[in-house]
Amino acid sequence: MSKVVSLNKFRKRKAREDADKQAAENRVRFGRTKAQKQRDAAEADEARRRLDQLQRERERRDDHDDAQQ
């Protein structure tokens, strides 16, 4: 004969195992070192600066074109 199992306990244990699995995935995905965070911030800052430089160059050309017309 089978052993009687409380479904509530089974459900709680399953939820706990799922939460532990999700926590492990999050540690891998979001757990970065300080150096990695600083490198990513520096790269984003450089990309933003490049974009700003391109935008300013484009605005100057537009101003120049308006002056010629």
N, C-alpha and C positions, 0 to 999 in steps of 0.2 A: 504494500500500500504506500501511496505517496505521502510525503511529509506536508503538513499544512503550513502554508506560507501566508503571512500577513501582507496583503497587497499594499497597504499603506507604508510598511517598512521597506518593501521592495521598491516602491515608487521613490521614497526619500533617498534610498541608497543609490538608485539610478541617477537621480538629480544631483546628488553629491559627486558621483563619478563624472558626470557630464560637466559639472562646474570645475572640477579639478583638471579635466582635459582642456577646457576652454582657457583656464588660467595658465596652463603650460604653453598653449599656443600663443597667448598674449605676451608671455614673458619672452618668447622667441621673437615675436613680431615687433614689439615695442620696446624691449629692453635694449637700450643702446648706451654705449659708454659716453662719458663727457666729451671725449675727443671726437667721437663720431657726430655728436650733436653740434659741436663747434664747427666741424668741417662742413656739415650740411648748412649751417647758418651762413658761413662764409661763402659757400657756393651760391646760395640764394641771394645774398647781398650783391655778389658779383653779377649775377644774372639781372638783377634789378637795375644795377648801375649801367650795364650794357643797354638795356631796354630804354632807360632814361636818355642815354646818349643818342640812341637812334631816333627817339622821339624829338629831341631838341633839334637834331639835324634836319628832320623832316619839316618842322615848323619854320626853320630859317628859309628853307627852299620855298615854302608856301608864301612867306612874307616877301621874298624876293620876286616871286612870280606876280604877286599883286602889284608891286611897284612898277613892273614893266608894262602892265596893261593899262 
